[in-house]
Amino acid sequence: MKGYVLEKAGLKVSNLHIAQVKDKHGLEKRENYNLPKSNDARQPKCPEEKKKAIEDALMYFQMI
């Protein structure tokens, strides 16, 4: 999916951004083994342009 977004939109997206968009659409995700050390750690939010590109990729791969 990262490769598709890079090719079509020219944006590099992280696994975190993909997971946030999947969560927004209620898609199943794998367990995260890279957990934060503190419970109140903040996660950066996915920018709108990347969110749109990831949603386009999810539609292309028929996941939404």
mmCIF file of the N, C-alpha and C atoms, coordinates in Angstrom:
data_MODEL
# 
_entry.id   MODEL 
# 
loop_
_atom_site.group_PDB 
_atom_site.id 
_atom_site.type_symbol 
_atom_site.label_atom_id 
_atom_site.label_alt_id 
_atom_site.label_comp_id 
_atom_site.label_asym_id 
_atom_site.label_entity_id 
_atom_site.label_seq_id 
_atom_site.pdbx_PDB_ins_code 
_atom_site.Cartn_x 
_atom_site.Cartn_y 
_atom_site.Cartn_z 
_atom_site.occupancy 
_atom_site.B_iso_or_equiv 
_atom_site.pdbx_formal_charge 
_atom_site.auth_seq_id 
_atom_site.auth_comp_id 
_atom_site.auth_asym_id 
_atom_site.auth_atom_id 
_atom_site.pdbx_PDB_model_num 
ATOM 1   N N  . MET A 1 1  ? 0.824   -1.182 0.000  1.00 0.00 ? 1  MET A N  1 
ATOM 2   C CA . MET A 1 1  ? 0.000   0.000  0.000  1.00 0.00 ? 1  MET A CA 1 
ATOM 3   C C  . MET A 1 1  ? 0.876   1.257  0.000  1.00 0.00 ? 1  MET A C  1 
ATOM 4   N N  . LYS A 1 2  ? 1.989   1.206  0.741  1.00 0.00 ? 2  LYS A N  1 
ATOM 5   C CA . LYS A 1 2  ? 2.898   2.356  0.762  1.00 0.00 ? 2  LYS A CA 1 
ATOM 6   C C  . LYS A 1 2  ? 3.399   2.672  -0.643 1.00 0.00 ? 2  LYS A C  1 
ATOM 7   N N  . GLY A 1 3  ? 3.750   1.628  -1.388 1.00 0.00 ? 3  GLY A N  1 
ATOM 8   C CA . GLY A 1 3  ? 4.246   1.808  -2.747 1.00 0.00 ? 3  GLY A CA 1 
ATOM 9   C C  . GLY A 1 3  ? 3.198   2.413  -3.662 1.00 0.00 ? 3  GLY A C  1 
ATOM 10  N N  . TYR A 1 4  ? 1.951   1.986  -3.516 1.00 0.00 ? 4  TYR A N  1 
ATOM 11  C CA . TYR A 1 4  ? 0.867   2.510  -4.342 1.00 0.00 ? 4  TYR A CA 1 
ATOM 12  C C  . TYR A 1 4  ? 0.670   3.999  -4.072 1.00 0.00 ? 4  TYR A C  1 
ATOM 13  N N  . VAL A 1 5  ? 0.647   4.381  -2.780 1.00 0.00 ? 5  VAL A N  1 
ATOM 14  C CA . VAL A 1 5  ? 0.450   5.789  -2.424 1.00 0.00 ? 5  VAL A CA 1 
ATOM 15  C C  . VAL A 1 5  ? 1.621   6.630  -2.936 1.00 0.00 ? 5  VAL A C  1 
ATOM 16  N N  . LEU A 1 6  ? 2.838   6.111  -2.811 1.00 0.00 ? 6  LEU A N  1 
ATOM 17  C CA . LEU A 1 6  ? 4.013   6.844  -3.292 1.00 0.00 ? 6  LEU A CA 1 
ATOM 18  C C  . LEU A 1 6  ? 3.951   7.034  -4.806 1.00 0.00 ? 6  LEU A C  1 
ATOM 19  N N  . GLU A 1 7  ? 3.551   5.984  -5.525 1.00 0.00 ? 7  GLU A N  1 
ATOM 20  C CA . GLU A 1 7  ? 3.488   6.055  -6.987 1.00 0.00 ? 7  GLU A CA 1 
ATOM 21  C C  . GLU A 1 7  ? 2.380   6.983  -7.468 1.00 0.00 ? 7  GLU A C  1 
ATOM 22  N N  . LYS A 1 8  ? 1.192   6.872  -6.891 1.00 0.00 ? 8  LYS A N  1 
ATOM 23  C CA . LYS A 1 8  ? 0.035   7.625  -7.381 1.00 0.00 ? 8  LYS A CA 1 
ATOM 24  C C  . LYS A 1 8  ? -0.017  9.052  -6.852 1.00 0.00 ? 8  LYS A C  1 
ATOM 25  N N  . ALA A 1 9  ? 0.303   9.250  -5.554 1.00 0.00 ? 9  ALA A N  1 
ATOM 26  C CA . ALA A 1 9  ? 0.157   10.572 -4.949 1.00 0.00 ? 9  ALA A CA 1 
ATOM 27  C C  . ALA A 1 9  ? 1.497   11.247 -4.684 1.00 0.00 ? 9  ALA A C  1 
ATOM 28  N N  . GLY A 1 10 ? 2.587   10.485 -4.770 1.00 0.00 ? 10 GLY A N  1 
ATOM 29  C CA . GLY A 1 10 ? 3.895   11.062 -4.502 1.00 0.00 ? 10 GLY A CA 1 
ATOM 30  C C  . GLY A 1 10 ? 4.128   11.355 -3.031 1.00 0.00 ? 10 GLY A C  1 
ATOM 31  N N  . LEU A 1 11 ? 3.409   10.649 -2.157 1.00 0.00 ? 11 LEU A N  1 
ATOM 32  C CA . LEU A 1 11 ? 3.526   10.870 -0.713 1.00 0.00 ? 11 LEU A CA 1 
ATOM 33  C C  . LEU A 1 11 ? 4.060   9.624  -0.032 1.00 0.00 ? 11 LEU A C  1 
ATOM 34  N N  . LYS A 1 12 ? 4.926   9.827  0.943  1.00 0.00 ? 12 LYS A N  1 
ATOM 35  C CA . LYS A 1 12 ? 5.389   8.716  1.761  1.00 0.00 ? 12 LYS A CA 1 
ATOM 36  C C  . LYS A 1 12 ? 4.498   8.656  2.994  1.00 0.00 ? 12 LYS A C  1 
ATOM 37  N N  . VAL A 1 13 ? 3.901   7.496  3.235  1.00 0.00 ? 13 VAL A N  1 
ATOM 38  C CA . VAL A 1 13 ? 3.030   7.330  4.395  1.00 0.00 ? 13 VAL A CA 1 
ATOM 39  C C  . VAL A 1 13 ? 3.629   6.280  5.321  1.00 0.00 ? 13 VAL A C  1 
ATOM 40  N N  . SER A 1 14 ? 3.347   6.428  6.605  1.00 0.00 ? 14 SER A N  1 
ATOM 41  C CA . SER A 1 14 ? 3.871   5.487  7.595  1.00 0.00 ? 14 SER A CA 1 
ATOM 42  C C  . SER A 1 14 ? 2.812   4.437  7.926  1.00 0.00 ? 14 SER A C  1 
ATOM 43  N N  . ASN A 1 15 ? 3.252   3.386  8.576  1.00 0.00 ? 15 ASN A N  1 
ATOM 44  C CA . ASN A 1 15 ? 2.318   2.359  9.040  1.00 0.00 ? 15 ASN A CA 1 
ATOM 45  C C  . ASN A 1 15 ? 1.314   2.954  10.015 1.00 0.00 ? 15 ASN A C  1 
ATOM 46  N N  . LEU A 1 16 ? 1.747   3.928  10.813 1.00 0.00 ? 16 LEU A N  1 
ATOM 47  C CA . LEU A 1 16 ? 0.851   4.586  11.764 1.00 0.00 ? 16 LEU A CA 1 
ATOM 48  C C  . LEU A 1 16 ? -0.286  5.279  11.027 1.00 0.00 ? 16 LEU A C  1 
ATOM 49  N N  . HIS A 1 17 ? 0.030   5.999  9.964  1.00 0.00 ? 17 HIS A N  1 
ATOM 50  C CA . HIS A 1 17 ? -1.009  6.696  9.200  1.00 0.00 ? 17 HIS A CA 1 
ATOM 51  C C  . HIS A 1 17 ? -1.988  5.705  8.580  1.00 0.00 ? 17 HIS A C  1 
ATOM 52  N N  . ILE A 1 18 ? -1.477  4.615  8.030  1.00 0.00 ? 18 ILE A N  1 
ATOM 53  C CA . ILE A 1 18 ? -2.342  3.594  7.434  1.00 0.00 ? 18 ILE A CA 1 
ATOM 54  C C  . ILE A 1 18 ? -3.246  2.993  8.502  1.00 0.00 ? 18 ILE A C  1 
ATOM 55  N N  . ALA A 1 19 ? -2.692  2.705  9.675  1.00 0.00 ? 19 ALA A N  1 
ATOM 56  C CA . ALA A 1 19 ? -3.478  2.122  10.766 1.00 0.00 ? 19 ALA A CA 1 
ATOM 57  C C  . ALA A 1 19 ? -4.564  3.080  11.234 1.00 0.00 ? 19 ALA A C  1 
ATOM 58  N N  . GLN A 1 20 ? -4.261  4.371  11.298 1.00 0.00 ? 20 GLN A N  1 
ATOM 59  C CA . GLN A 1 20 ? -5.265  5.348  11.727 1.00 0.00 ? 20 GLN A CA 1 
ATOM 60  C C  . GLN A 1 20 ? -6.427  5.415  10.741 1.00 0.00 ? 20 GLN A C  1 
ATOM 61  N N  . VAL A 1 21 ? -6.138  5.366  9.453  1.00 0.00 ? 21 VAL A N  1 
ATOM 62  C CA . VAL A 1 21 ? -7.204  5.410  8.444  1.00 0.00 ? 21 VAL A CA 1 
ATOM 63  C C  . VAL A 1 21 ? -8.007  4.112  8.479  1.00 0.00 ? 21 VAL A C  1 
ATOM 64  N N  . LYS A 1 22 ? -7.331  2.973  8.641  1.00 0.00 ? 22 LYS A N  1 
ATOM 65  C CA . LYS A 1 22 ? -8.047  1.698  8.753  1.00 0.00 ? 22 LYS A CA 1 
ATOM 66  C C  . LYS A 1 22 ? -8.965  1.711  9.969  1.00 0.00 ? 22 LYS A C  1 
ATOM 67  N N  . ASP A 1 23 ? -8.484  2.261  11.082 1.00 0.00 ? 23 ASP A N  1 
ATOM 68  C CA . ASP A 1 23 ? -9.283  2.338  12.300 1.00 0.00 ? 23 ASP A CA 1 
ATOM 69  C C  . ASP A 1 23 ? -10.512 3.219  12.076 1.00 0.00 ? 23 ASP A C  1 
ATOM 70  N N  . LYS A 1 24 ? -10.338 4.312  11.358 1.00 0.00 ? 24 LYS A N  1 
ATOM 71  C CA . LYS A 1 24 ? -11.449 5.219  11.054 1.00 0.00 ? 24 LYS A CA 1 
ATOM 72  C C  . LYS A 1 24 ? -12.556 4.499  10.290 1.00 0.00 ? 24 LYS A C  1 
ATOM 73  N N  . HIS A 1 25 ? -12.165 3.571  9.407  1.00 0.00 ? 25 HIS A N  1 
ATOM 74  C CA . HIS A 1 25 ? -13.137 2.843  8.589  1.00 0.00 ? 25 HIS A CA 1 
ATOM 75  C C  . HIS A 1 25 ? -13.540 1.504  9.204  1.00 0.00 ? 25 HIS A C  1 
ATOM 76  N N  . GLY A 1 26 ? -13.044 1.197  10.393 1.00 0.00 ? 26 GLY A N  1 
ATOM 77  C CA . GLY A 1 26 ? -13.430 -0.031 11.081 1.00 0.00 ? 26 GLY A CA 1 
ATOM 78  C C  . GLY A 1 26 ? -12.812 -1.288 10.512 1.00 0.00 ? 26 GLY A C  1 
ATOM 79  N N  . LEU A 1 27 ? -11.692 -1.164 9.818  1.00 0.00 ? 27 LEU A N  1 
ATOM 80  C CA . LEU A 1 27 ? -11.026 -2.334 9.250  1.00 0.00 ? 27 LEU A CA 1 
ATOM 81  C C  . LEU A 1 27 ? -10.164 -3.018 10.303 1.00 0.00 ? 27 LEU A C  1 
ATOM 82  N N  . GLU A 1 28 ? -10.005 -4.322 10.133 1.00 0.00 ? 28 GLU A N  1 
ATOM 83  C CA . GLU A 1 28 ? -9.231  -5.118 11.082 1.00 0.00 ? 28 GLU A CA 1 
ATOM 84  C C  . GLU A 1 28 ? -7.744  -4.825 10.931 1.00 0.00 ? 28 GLU A C  1 
ATOM 85  N N  . LYS A 1 29 ? -7.070  -4.702 12.075 1.00 0.00 ? 29 LYS A N  1 
ATOM 86  C CA . LYS A 1 29 ? -5.631  -4.459 12.082 1.00 0.00 ? 29 LYS A CA 1 
ATOM 87  C C  . LYS A 1 29 ? -4.950  -5.560 12.869 1.00 0.00 ? 29 LYS A C  1 
ATOM 88  N N  . ARG A 1 30 ? -3.656  -5.712 12.616 1.00 0.00 ? 30 ARG A N  1 
ATOM 89  C CA . ARG A 1 30 ? -2.879  -6.674 13.391 1.00 0.00 ? 30 ARG A CA 1 
ATOM 90  C C  . ARG A 1 30 ? -2.521  -6.066 14.738 1.00 0.00 ? 30 ARG A C  1 
ATOM 91  N N  . GLU A 1 31 ? -2.100  -6.926 15.669 1.00 0.00 ? 31 GLU A N  1 
ATOM 92  C CA . GLU A 1 31 ? -1.678  -6.457 16.983 1.00 0.00 ? 31 GLU A CA 1 
ATOM 93  C C  . GLU A 1 31 ? -0.389  -5.656 16.852 1.00 0.00 ? 31 GLU A C  1 
ATOM 94  N N  . ASN A 1 32 ? -0.297  -4.577 17.623 1.00 0.00 ? 32 ASN A N  1 
ATOM 95  C CA . ASN A 1 32 ? 0.891   -3.732 17.610 1.00 0.00 ? 32 ASN A CA 1 
ATOM 96  C C  . ASN A 1 32 ? 1.861   -4.219 18.682 1.00 0.00 ? 32 ASN A C  1 
ATOM 97  N N  . TYR A 1 33 ? 3.040   -4.639 18.263 1.00 0.00 ? 33 TYR A N  1 
ATOM 98  C CA . TYR A 1 33 ? 4.042   -5.114 19.213 1.00 0.00 ? 33 TYR A CA 1 
ATOM 99  C C  . TYR A 1 33 ? 4.983   -4.003 19.648 1.00 0.00 ? 33 TYR A C  1 
ATOM 100 N N  . ASN A 1 34 ? 4.930   -2.874 18.991 1.00 0.00 ? 34 ASN A N  1 
ATOM 101 C CA . ASN A 1 34 ? 5.783   -1.739 19.311 1.00 0.00 ? 34 ASN A CA 1 
ATOM 102 C C  . ASN A 1 34 ? 4.984   -0.756 20.164 1.00 0.00 ? 34 ASN A C  1 
ATOM 103 N N  . LEU A 1 35 ? 4.748   -1.111 21.413 1.00 0.00 ? 35 LEU A N  1 
ATOM 104 C CA . LEU A 1 35 ? 3.904   -0.314 22.292 1.00 0.00 ? 35 LEU A CA 1 
ATOM 105 C C  . LEU A 1 35 ? 4.698   0.816  22.939 1.00 0.00 ? 35 LEU A C  1 
ATOM 106 N N  . PRO A 1 36 ? 4.030   1.956  23.241 1.00 0.00 ? 36 PRO A N  1 
ATOM 107 C CA . PRO A 1 36 ? 4.726   3.062  23.903 1.00 0.00 ? 36 PRO A CA 1 
ATOM 108 C C  . PRO A 1 36 ? 5.080   2.697  25.343 1.00 0.00 ? 36 PRO A C  1 
ATOM 109 N N  . LYS A 1 37 ? 6.116   3.350  25.859 1.00 0.00 ? 37 LYS A N  1 
ATOM 110 C CA . LYS A 1 37 ? 6.553   3.071  27.224 1.00 0.00 ? 37 LYS A CA 1 
ATOM 111 C C  . LYS A 1 37 ? 5.584   3.637  28.256 1.00 0.00 ? 37 LYS A C  1 
ATOM 112 N N  . SER A 1 38 ? 4.924   4.744  27.935 1.00 0.00 ? 38 SER A N  1 
ATOM 113 C CA . SER A 1 38 ? 3.957   5.330  28.862 1.00 0.00 ? 38 SER A CA 1 
ATOM 114 C C  . SER A 1 38 ? 2.559   5.265  28.255 1.00 0.00 ? 38 SER A C  1 
ATOM 115 N N  . ASN A 1 39 ? 1.570   5.211  29.110 1.00 0.00 ? 39 ASN A N  1 
ATOM 116 C CA . ASN A 1 39 ? 0.184   5.088  28.645 1.00 0.00 ? 39 ASN A CA 1 
ATOM 117 C C  . ASN A 1 39 ? -0.354  6.385  28.052 1.00 0.00 ? 39 ASN A C  1 
ATOM 118 N N  . ASP A 1 40 ? 0.238   7.527  28.432 1.00 0.00 ? 40 ASP A N  1 
ATOM 119 C CA . ASP A 1 40 ? -0.282  8.809  27.957 1.00 0.00 ? 40 ASP A CA 1 
ATOM 120 C C  . ASP A 1 40 ? 0.537   9.381  26.793 1.00 0.00 ? 40 ASP A C  1 
ATOM 121 N N  . ALA A 1 41 ? 1.263   8.521  26.089 1.00 0.00 ? 41 ALA A N  1 
ATOM 122 C CA . ALA A 1 41 ? 2.064   8.976  24.947 1.00 0.00 ? 41 ALA A CA 1 
ATOM 123 C C  . ALA A 1 41 ? 1.138   9.424  23.814 1.00 0.00 ? 41 ALA A C  1 
ATOM 124 N N  . ARG A 1 42 ? 1.476   10.562 23.218 1.00 0.00 ? 42 ARG A N  1 
ATOM 125 C CA . ARG A 1 42 ? 0.658   11.092 22.121 1.00 0.00 ? 42 ARG A CA 1 
ATOM 126 C C  . ARG A 1 42 ? 1.114   10.508 20.790 1.00 0.00 ? 42 ARG A C  1 
ATOM 127 N N  . GLN A 1 43 ? 0.154   10.254 19.932 1.00 0.00 ? 43 GLN A N  1 
ATOM 128 C CA . GLN A 1 43 ? 0.455   9.782  18.583 1.00 0.00 ? 43 GLN A CA 1 
ATOM 129 C C  . GLN A 1 43 ? 0.223   10.932 17.612 1.00 0.00 ? 43 GLN A C  1 
ATOM 130 N N  . PRO A 1 44 ? 1.127   11.118 16.660 1.00 0.00 ? 44 PRO A N  1 
ATOM 131 C CA . PRO A 1 44 ? 0.883   12.154 15.651 1.00 0.00 ? 44 PRO A CA 1 
ATOM 132 C C  . PRO A 1 44 ? -0.327  11.776 14.791 1.00 0.00 ? 44 PRO A C  1 
ATOM 133 N N  . LYS A 1 45 ? -1.105  12.765 14.418 1.00 0.00 ? 45 LYS A N  1 
ATOM 134 C CA . LYS A 1 45 ? -2.295  12.530 13.596 1.00 0.00 ? 45 LYS A CA 1 
ATOM 135 C C  . LYS A 1 45 ? -1.925  12.545 12.118 1.00 0.00 ? 45 LYS A C  1 
ATOM 136 N N  . CYS A 1 46 ? -2.657  11.794 11.359 1.00 0.00 ? 46 CYS A N  1 
ATOM 137 C CA . CYS A 1 46 ? -2.427  11.688 9.916  1.00 0.00 ? 46 CYS A CA 1 
ATOM 138 C C  . CYS A 1 46 ? -2.903  12.971 9.227  1.00 0.00 ? 46 CYS A C  1 
ATOM 139 N N  . PRO A 1 47 ? -2.040  13.622 8.429  1.00 0.00 ? 47 PRO A N  1 
ATOM 140 C CA . PRO A 1 47 ? -2.462  14.818 7.687  1.00 0.00 ? 47 PRO A CA 1 
ATOM 141 C C  . PRO A 1 47 ? -3.573  14.484 6.687  1.00 0.00 ? 47 PRO A C  1 
ATOM 142 N N  . GLU A 1 48 ? -4.415  15.468 6.411  1.00 0.00 ? 48 GLU A N  1 
ATOM 143 C CA . GLU A 1 48 ? -5.580  15.259 5.538  1.00 0.00 ? 48 GLU A CA 1 
ATOM 144 C C  . GLU A 1 48 ? -5.184  14.772 4.142  1.00 0.00 ? 48 GLU A C  1 
ATOM 145 N N  . GLU A 1 49 ? -4.119  15.335 3.562  1.00 0.00 ? 49 GLU A N  1 
ATOM 146 C CA . GLU A 1 49 ? -3.742  14.918 2.198  1.00 0.00 ? 49 GLU A CA 1 
ATOM 147 C C  . GLU A 1 49 ? -3.295  13.459 2.179  1.00 0.00 ? 49 GLU A C  1 
ATOM 148 N N  . LYS A 1 50 ? -2.617  13.016 3.222  1.00 0.00 ? 50 LYS A N  1 
ATOM 149 C CA . LYS A 1 50 ? -2.194  11.615 3.289  1.00 0.00 ? 50 LYS A CA 1 
ATOM 150 C C  . LYS A 1 50 ? -3.388  10.714 3.573  1.00 0.00 ? 50 LYS A C  1 
ATOM 151 N N  . LYS A 1 51 ? -4.319  11.194 4.398  1.00 0.00 ? 51 LYS A N  1 
ATOM 152 C CA . LYS A 1 51 ? -5.525  10.419 4.704  1.00 0.00 ? 51 LYS A CA 1 
ATOM 153 C C  . LYS A 1 51 ? -6.310  10.146 3.421  1.00 0.00 ? 51 LYS A C  1 
ATOM 154 N N  . LYS A 1 52 ? -6.447  11.170 2.574  1.00 0.00 ? 52 LYS A N  1 
ATOM 155 C CA . LYS A 1 52 ? -7.171  11.016 1.307  1.00 0.00 ? 52 LYS A CA 1 
ATOM 156 C C  . LYS A 1 52 ? -6.449  10.035 0.389  1.00 0.00 ? 52 LYS A C  1 
ATOM 157 N N  . ALA A 1 53 ? -5.119  10.124 0.325  1.00 0.00 ? 53 ALA A N  1 
ATOM 158 C CA . ALA A 1 53 ? -4.343  9.222  -0.532 1.00 0.00 ? 53 ALA A CA 1 
ATOM 159 C C  . ALA A 1 53 ? -4.460  7.781  -0.046 1.00 0.00 ? 53 ALA A C  1 
ATOM 160 N N  . ILE A 1 54 ? -4.460  7.574  1.270  1.00 0.00 ? 54 ILE A N  1 
ATOM 161 C CA . ILE A 1 54 ? -4.590  6.220  1.828  1.00 0.00 ? 54 ILE A CA 1 
ATOM 162 C C  . ILE A 1 54 ? -5.987  5.679  1.559  1.00 0.00 ? 54 ILE A C  1 
ATOM 163 N N  . GLU A 1 55 ? -7.009  6.526  1.699  1.00 0.00 ? 55 GLU A N  1 
ATOM 164 C CA . GLU A 1 55 ? -8.375  6.088  1.406  1.00 0.00 ? 55 GLU A CA 1 
ATOM 165 C C  . GLU A 1 55 ? -8.512  5.702  -0.065 1.00 0.00 ? 55 GLU A C  1 
ATOM 166 N N  . ASP A 1 56 ? -7.879  6.451  -0.958 1.00 0.00 ? 56 ASP A N  1 
ATOM 167 C CA . ASP A 1 56 ? -7.896  6.095  -2.385 1.00 0.00 ? 56 ASP A CA 1 
ATOM 168 C C  . ASP A 1 56 ? -7.238  4.734  -2.606 1.00 0.00 ? 56 ASP A C  1 
ATOM 169 N N  . ALA A 1 57 ? -6.133  4.480  -1.898 1.00 0.00 ? 57 ALA A N  1 
ATOM 170 C CA . ALA A 1 57 ? -5.448  3.188  -2.014 1.00 0.00 ? 57 ALA A CA 1 
ATOM 171 C C  . ALA A 1 57 ? -6.322  2.063  -1.472 1.00 0.00 ? 57 ALA A C  1 
ATOM 172 N N  . LEU A 1 58 ? -7.013  2.296  -0.366 1.00 0.00 ? 58 LEU A N  1 
ATOM 173 C CA . LEU A 1 58 ? -7.903  1.276  0.194  1.00 0.00 ? 58 LEU A CA 1 
ATOM 174 C C  . LEU A 1 58 ? -9.031  0.950  -0.784 1.00 0.00 ? 58 LEU A C  1 
ATOM 175 N N  . MET A 1 59 ? -9.546  1.974  -1.471 1.00 0.00 ? 59 MET A N  1 
ATOM 176 C CA . MET A 1 59 ? -10.583 1.733  -2.478 1.00 0.00 ? 59 MET A CA 1 
ATOM 177 C C  . MET A 1 59 ? -10.005 0.958  -3.661 1.00 0.00 ? 59 MET A C  1 
ATOM 178 N N  . TYR A 1 60 ? -8.786  1.298  -4.078 1.00 0.00 ? 60 TYR A N  1 
ATOM 179 C CA . TYR A 1 60 ? -8.140  0.602  -5.190 1.00 0.00 ? 60 TYR A CA 1 
ATOM 180 C C  . TYR A 1 60 ? -7.969  -0.879 -4.869 1.00 0.00 ? 60 TYR A C  1 
ATOM 181 N N  . PHE A 1 61 ? -7.569  -1.186 -3.628 1.00 0.00 ? 61 PHE A N  1 
ATOM 182 C CA . PHE A 1 61 ? -7.374  -2.575 -3.211 1.00 0.00 ? 61 PHE A CA 1 
ATOM 183 C C  . PHE A 1 61 ? -8.670  -3.220 -2.715 1.00 0.00 ? 61 PHE A C  1 
ATOM 184 N N  . GLN A 1 62 ? -9.802  -2.536 -2.907 1.00 0.00 ? 62 GLN A N  1 
ATOM 185 C CA . GLN A 1 62 ? -11.144 -3.025 -2.567 1.00 0.00 ? 62 GLN A CA 1 
ATOM 186 C C  . GLN A 1 62 ? -11.262 -3.429 -1.102 1.00 0.00 ? 62 GLN A C  1 
ATOM 187 N N  . MET A 1 63 ? -10.699 -2.605 -0.235 1.00 0.00 ? 63 MET A N  1 
ATOM 188 C CA . MET A 1 63 ? -10.803 -2.857 1.202  1.00 0.00 ? 63 MET A CA 1 
ATOM 189 C C  . MET A 1 63 ? -11.928 -2.028 1.813  1.00 0.00 ? 63 MET A C  1 
ATOM 190 N N  . ILE A 1 64 ? -12.315 -0.938 1.128  1.00 0.00 ? 64 ILE A N  1 
ATOM 191 C CA . ILE A 1 64 ? -13.469 -0.140 1.563  1.00 0.00 ? 64 ILE A CA 1 
ATOM 192 C C  . ILE A 1 64 ? -14.329 0.154  0.353  1.00 0.00 ? 64 ILE A C  1 
# 
